[in-house]
C-alpha cells in the first residue's frame, strides 16, 4: 500500500522549510505514525554519513539526518537522493544515492538533470511504500517559474506523487502576505490545485493582529493558514547552508573565552562547532578579518569543499599570518578536515580533484602533514561520534604543542571528547551536554508545532 505524503514548500530560501519539516516529523512520530523525511535535492556543503543495512556508507544532507532523528527512524540515503555540493559559483559536485556521481553545471540545469529526477522520484516512491507518511521538504521556492520545466523538488515532485502542499514563509522578513499570494498566483493551474494552504513562521507579537489578514488571504485564495509558528530564542537546529553564520554567542560575556572560526568562502560542515557554542564558558564567532583573530583564545579552521581555493583566500586576506602568530604565542589552533589539511606542510593534487592536475601547494606549515588528493572519496562513521567525508589522504603528525588537526567531523558532539579537548587546550571545564541539548531542541520544536499548528487538518490533507 502506498503511504501518505506531504510537501513543505517555501516562499523563499531560508523560509523555515527545514524547521517546519523537522517539527512535523517530531509531532507526527509522537502520534505513533512512522514518518520518513525526504528532500529530493539538497544544495549544501553541510552533510552527514549514514550506513545502510549492508554496511555501505553514503552521504546525505545534514538537515535530513536531523529530521530522521526527530522522527525516530534510521537516516538513509533515500531521504536525500540528490545532494549537490557547490565547488564554485557555476559547478556543483553531485552525490547520487549517497555516492559521488560527477558534476553538474549551471548550463546543465535543465537538460542535464533528467537522470537526477528519475533517481529522486524512485527514492520517494520507495520511502512511500515503506512508511506511513513521507514529509518532503522543497527547495527554494515553487514559484521559480524559470526552472519549472525541469523541477523535481517542488511542484514537479508534488505532481509526480499527487502530493498535497503547504507553503511556509518567514514573516520576520516582511512581505509575507504578498509572498503568499504571489507564490500561488505564479503557479499554473495544475500546480496550484495541489497547494492547500499556508504556515506563518517566526512571528513576534500578538497573533490576533494577523487574523484579519489571514482571513482576507483565505478569501482571496481559497486556502487557509494552518498555523503561526512563533519566533523562539532557543530554536536552534543543525543548518544545511551558511546563510546565517553569525556565531553562537555566550549569554554572559564576562570571563568567557573567545573561539574564532574562520569563515571560509566554501565552508562545509560548519556545525562541527555547534557543540562549542553550547558551552557557557565559550563565545563562538565566525570571522573573516585577521584583526578579529588577535584576541581569540582558540582559532578553528573548519572544513571546506575546496581546500586549495580557500587556502589561497586565507593567504590573500592575511589570515595565515594571524593564525601563525596565534600558534607561536602558545595559543591553540584546531583544524577540521580541510582546515587540518591547510595546517600541514604541503597539499598535492596529482589528478586535479580540486583544480589543475599535478598541483602542489604549501600549507601553513604548523603541522608535519602531507595531504594527497585522489578521486576516491572516504566515507566513514566513527564511534562514539563523528564521521569522515574527504578526498584527501593525510600522512604525518596531527598534533603538536598547540596545534591540533583532525579529519573527523562532529567529534566534538561527544561530551567526553569535547571535555577532554577543552581541558587540554583552554583549561576550561565543559558545562553542557550536546546530545541532551539536541534532543531538547527537537522536543521544543515538536511542542511548538503541536501548540500552534492545526495538525489534525494537516494530517487530513495527506489522507
C-alpha positions in Angstrom: 0.0 0.0 0.0 1.2 3.5 -0.8 1.7 5.7 2.2 0.6 9.2 2.7 2.8 12.2 1.7 3.0 16.0 2.3 5.2 18.6 0.7 6.5 21.6 2.7 7.4 24.3 0.2 8.8 27.7 0.9 8.1 31.2 -0.3 11.8 31.8 -0.3 15.1 30.2 0.6 15.5 30.0 4.4 11.8 30.5 4.9 11.5 27.7 7.5 11.0 24.6 5.4 13.6 22.6 7.3 12.3 23.8 10.7 8.7 23.0 9.8 9.5 19.6 8.3 11.6 18.7 11.4 8.8 19.8 13.7 6.2 17.8 11.7 8.3 14.7 11.8 8.7 15.0 15.6 5.0 15.8 16.2 3.6 13.0 13.9 6.1 10.5 15.3 4.7 11.3 18.8 1.3 10.2 17.5 2.7 6.8 16.6 3.0 7.5 12.9 6.0 6.0 11.1 7.4 9.1 9.4 10.2 9.5 6.8 11.7 12.9 6.0 12.6 13.5 2.3 14.3 16.1 0.2 14.7 15.3 -3.5 17.6 17.6 -4.0 19.7 19.4 -1.5 22.3 22.0 -2.4 24.6 22.1 0.6 28.1 21.5 1.8 26.8 20.5 5.2 26.4 16.8 5.0 26.4 13.6 7.1 27.5 10.0 6.5 24.9 7.2 7.0 25.3 3.5 6.8 22.8 1.2 5.0 21.7 -2.3 6.1 24.6 -3.8 4.2 27.1 -1.6 5.9 27.7 0.7 2.9 28.3 4.3 3.8 26.6 7.1 1.9 26.3 10.9 2.2 23.2 12.9 2.7 22.3 16.5 3.7 22.6 17.1 7.4 19.1 18.6 7.6 17.5 15.3 6.5 19.7 13.4 9.0 18.3 15.6 11.8 14.8 15.2 10.5 15.2 11.4 10.7 16.4 11.7 14.3 13.4 13.9 15.0 11.1 11.2 13.5 12.9 8.4 15.5 13.9 6.5 12.4 17.2 5.5 11.0 18.6 8.0 8.5 19.2 6.6 5.0 20.3 7.8 1.6 16.8 7.6 0.1 15.8 10.5 2.3 18.1 12.8 0.3 18.8 11.0 -3.0 20.4 14.0 -4.8 23.0 16.2 -2.9 24.7 19.0 -4.8 27.9 20.3 -3.2 28.9 23.6 -4.7 32.5 23.8 -5.7 32.2 27.1 -7.4 29.5 29.6 -8.5 28.8 27.6 -11.6 29.6 24.0 -10.8 28.5 21.5 -8.2 29.7 18.1 -7.3 26.9 15.5 -7.4 26.2 12.9 -4.7 23.6 10.4 -6.0 22.0 8.0 -3.5 24.9 8.7 -1.2 27.8 8.2 -3.7 29.9 10.6 -5.8 28.4 10.9 -9.3 30.4 13.6 -11.2 29.5 17.2 -11.6 26.6 19.4 -12.9 27.0 23.0 -14.1 24.5 25.9 -14.3 24.2 25.2 -18.0 23.1 21.7 -17.3 20.3 22.9 -15.1 17.5 21.7 -17.4 19.0 19.3 -19.9 21.5 17.5 -17.6 19.2 16.6 -14.7 16.7 14.1 -16.1 18.6 11.2 -14.5 18.7 13.0 -11.2 14.9 13.4 -11.3 14.4 9.8 -12.1 16.6 8.8 -9.1 14.8 11.2 -6.8 11.3 10.0 -7.8 12.3 6.4 -7.4 13.6 7.1 -3.9 10.4 9.0 -3.0 8.3 6.1 -4.2 10.4 3.6 -2.2 10.0 5.6 1.0 6.3 6.0 0.4 6.0 2.2 0.1 7.7 1.6 3.4 6.4 4.4 5.7 3.0 5.6 6.9 3.9 9.2 5.9 6.6 10.9 3.9 7.1 14.6 4.8 9.0 16.1 1.9 10.9 19.4 2.0 11.0 21.5 -1.1 13.9 23.7 -2.1 14.0 27.4 -2.7 10.5 28.5 -3.9 8.0 26.6 -6.0 7.3 29.8 -7.9 10.8 29.9 -9.6 9.0 29.7 -12.9 12.2 29.9 -14.9 13.1 26.4 -13.5 9.7 24.8 -13.5 10.2 22.7 -16.7 13.0 20.6 -15.0 11.8 20.9 -11.4 11.6 17.7 -9.4 12.0 19.2 -5.9 8.9 21.3 -5.5 5.8 21.1 -7.7 7.4 18.6 -10.0 7.6 16.3 -7.1 4.1 17.2 -6.0 2.7 16.4 -9.4 4.7 13.1 -9.6 3.1 11.8 -6.4 -0.1 13.8 -6.3 1.2 15.3 -3.0 -0.7 18.0 -1.1 1.5 21.0 -0.4 1.7 23.7 2.3 3.7 26.8 1.8 5.7 28.4 4.7 7.1 31.9 4.8 9.2 33.8 7.3 7.1 36.8 8.4 10.1 38.3 10.3 11.5 39.4 6.9 8.3 41.3 6.0 6.1 41.0 2.9 4.6 37.7 4.0 1.1 38.3 2.6 2.4 39.4 -0.8 4.7 36.4 -1.0 1.9 34.1 0.0 -0.5 35.4 -2.6 2.2 35.8 -5.3 3.6 32.3 -4.9 0.2 30.8 -5.6 -0.7 33.1 -8.4 2.5 32.4 -10.3 1.8 28.6 -10.5 -0.1 27.1 -13.3 -3.5 25.6 -12.7 -2.4 22.0 -12.1 0.3 23.0 -9.7 -2.0 25.5 -7.9 -4.5 22.8 -7.3 -2.0 20.9 -5.1 -1.3 23.9 -2.8 -3.7 23.5 0.1 -2.6 26.3 2.5 0.0 28.3 4.3 2.0 28.4 7.5 3.5 31.5 9.1 7.0 31.2 10.5 9.0 33.3 13.0 6.1 35.6 14.1 6.8 38.0 17.0 3.9 39.7 18.8 0.2 39.2 19.3 -1.2 36.7 16.7 -4.6 38.4 16.9 -3.1 41.2 14.8 -2.6 38.7 12.0 -6.2 37.3 12.0 -7.8 39.9 9.6 -5.0 39.5 7.1 -5.1 35.7 7.2 -8.9 35.8 6.8 -8.6 38.1 3.8 -5.9 35.9 2.3 -8.2 32.9 2.6 -11.0 34.8 0.9 -8.7 35.8 -2.0 -7.1 32.4 -2.5 -9.5 29.8 -1.0 -6.6 28.5 1.1 -6.4 28.6 4.9 -3.4 29.2 7.1 -2.8 26.2 9.2 -1.0 28.0 12.0 1.5 30.6 13.1 4.9 29.4 14.5 6.3 32.0 16.9 9.9 33.2 16.9 11.7 31.4 19.8 15.2 32.2 21.0 16.1 28.6 21.8 15.0 27.2 18.4 18.5 26.3 17.0 18.8 23.4 14.6 21.6 22.0 12.5 21.6 24.1 9.4 22.1 23.0 5.8 23.6 26.1 4.5 25.7 29.1 5.6 23.1 31.9 5.1 23.4 32.9 8.8 26.7 32.3 10.3 26.6 35.0 13.0 28.1 32.7 15.6 26.9 31.1 18.8 27.3 33.8 21.4 27.6 33.3 25.2 24.8 34.7 27.2 27.3 36.4 29.6 30.4 37.9 28.1 32.2 38.2 31.5 35.1 35.8 31.7 34.3 33.8 28.6 36.9 32.5 26.2 36.6 33.6 22.5 36.5 31.0 19.8 37.1 32.4 16.4 36.0 30.2 13.5 37.5 31.3 10.1 34.6 31.8 7.8 35.9 30.2 4.6 34.2 31.1 1.3 33.3 27.4 0.7 32.9 26.4 4.3 31.4 23.0 4.9 30.1 21.1 7.9 30.3 24.3 10.0 28.0 22.6 12.5 31.3 21.0 13.8 31.4 24.0 16.2 27.8 23.9 17.3 28.8 21.9 20.4 31.3 24.6 21.3 28.6 27.2 21.0 26.6 25.4 23.8 29.5 25.8 26.3 28.7 28.6 28.8 32.4 29.4 29.0 32.9 30.0 25.3 31.9 32.7 22.9 31.9 31.4 19.3 32.2 33.8 16.4 32.7 33.3 12.7 35.2 35.8 11.3 37.0 36.7 8.0 39.1 39.6 9.2 42.6 38.8 10.5 42.2 41.6 13.1 39.3 39.6 14.6 41.7 36.8 15.4 44.0 38.9 17.5 42.1 38.5 20.8 40.9 34.9 20.2 41.7 32.2 22.7 41.1 29.4 20.2 41.1 29.6 16.4 39.2 27.0 14.4 39.9 26.3 10.7 36.8 24.4 9.6 36.0 22.1 6.7 35.8 23.3 3.2 34.6 22.0 -0.1 37.6 23.5 -1.9 40.7 23.3 0.3 43.2 24.7 -2.3 41.0 27.7 -3.3 40.1 28.5 0.3 43.8 28.2 1.4 44.6 30.8 -1.3 41.8 33.0 0.1 43.3 32.7 3.6 46.6 33.9 2.3 45.1 36.8 0.3 43.5 38.2 3.5 46.5 37.7 5.7 44.7 35.2 7.9 47.7 32.8 7.6 50.0 35.3 9.3 47.4 35.9 12.1 47.0 32.1 12.6 50.8 31.6 12.7 51.2 34.5 15.3 48.4 32.9 17.4 50.1 29.5 17.4 53.6 30.9 18.0 52.2 32.7 21.1 51.3 29.3 22.5 47.5 29.6 21.9 45.5 26.7 20.5 44.5 26.2 16.9 42.1 23.4 15.8 41.8 22.3 12.1 39.0 20.1 11.0 39.1 18.1 7.7 40.1 20.8 5.1 41.2 23.0 7.9 43.5 20.2 9.1 44.9 19.8 5.6 45.7 23.6 5.4 47.7 23.4 8.6 50.1 20.9 7.1 53.3 21.3 5.0 52.1 20.5 1.5 48.9 19.7 -0.4 49.3 17.6 -3.5 46.6 17.2 -6.2 48.1 14.9 -8.9 44.7 14.0 -10.5 43.2 17.5 -10.4 40.5 16.6 -8.0 40.3 20.3 -6.8 42.0 22.0 -9.7 45.0 21.7 -12.0 46.4 18.2 -12.3 49.8 17.9 -10.7 49.3 20.9 -8.4 51.4 21.0 -5.2 50.7 23.9 -2.8 52.5 24.7 0.5 50.2 24.6 3.6 50.6 26.8 6.6 53.3 24.5 8.0 52.0 24.3 11.5 51.7 20.5 11.4 54.1 18.0 9.9 51.5 16.7 7.5 51.3 15.9 3.8 47.9 15.8 2.0 47.5 14.0 -1.3 44.1 14.2 -3.1 42.7 11.2 -5.0 39.5 10.6 -6.9 38.1 8.1 -4.3 36.1 9.7 -1.5 36.5 8.4 2.0 33.2 8.0 3.9 33.4 6.6 7.4 31.2 6.8 10.5 33.1 6.9 13.9 32.0 6.0 17.4 31.0 7.5 19.8 30.6 10.4 17.4 31.9 11.8 14.2 32.3 11.0 10.5 34.8 11.5 7.6 33.9 12.9 4.2 37.0 13.8 2.1 39.1 13.0 -0.9 42.5 13.9 0.6 44.6 11.4 2.4 47.0 12.7 5.1 50.3 11.3 6.4 52.3 12.6 9.3 51.6 14.1 12.7 48.2 15.7 13.5 49.2 17.3 16.9 52.0 19.5 18.3 52.2 21.6 21.4 49.3 24.0 20.5 48.0 22.9 17.1 45.6 20.0 16.6 44.2 18.6 13.4 41.5 16.0 12.7 39.8 14.6 9.6 36.8 13.7 11.7 33.7 15.9 11.6 31.4 16.0 14.5 33.8 14.5 17.1 33.1 17.5 19.5 29.5 16.4 19.7 30.7 13.6 22.0 30.7 15.2 25.5 33.7 13.3 26.8 35.8 14.1 23.7 34.9 17.8 23.9 35.5 18.0 27.6 39.0 16.5 27.2 39.9 18.9 24.4 38.7 22.0 26.3 40.6 20.9 29.4 43.8 20.3 27.5 43.7 23.4 25.1 42.0 26.1 27.2 42.0 24.7 30.7 38.2 25.2 31.0 35.6 22.6 32.1 32.7 21.6 29.9 29.4 22.7 31.1 27.0 21.3 28.5 25.7 18.0 27.0 25.3 18.2 23.3 23.1 15.1 22.8 20.8 16.3 25.6 20.6 19.8 24.0 19.8 18.5 20.6 17.0 16.3 22.0 15.6 19.2 23.9 15.6 21.4 20.8 13.7 18.8 18.8 11.2 18.4 21.6 10.8 22.1 21.8 10.1 22.2 18.1 7.6 19.4 18.4 5.9 21.2 21.2 5.7 24.5 19.2 4.2 22.7 16.2 1.6 20.8 18.3 0.6 24.0 20.1 0.5 26.5 17.2 -0.5 24.4 14.1 -3.7 22.6 13.2 -2.0 19.2 13.0 -5.3 17.3 12.6 -6.2 19.4 9.5 -2.7 18.9 8.0 -2.8 15.2 8.6 -6.2 15.0 7.0 -4.7 16.6 3.9 -2.3 13.7 3.5 -5.2 11.2 3.6 
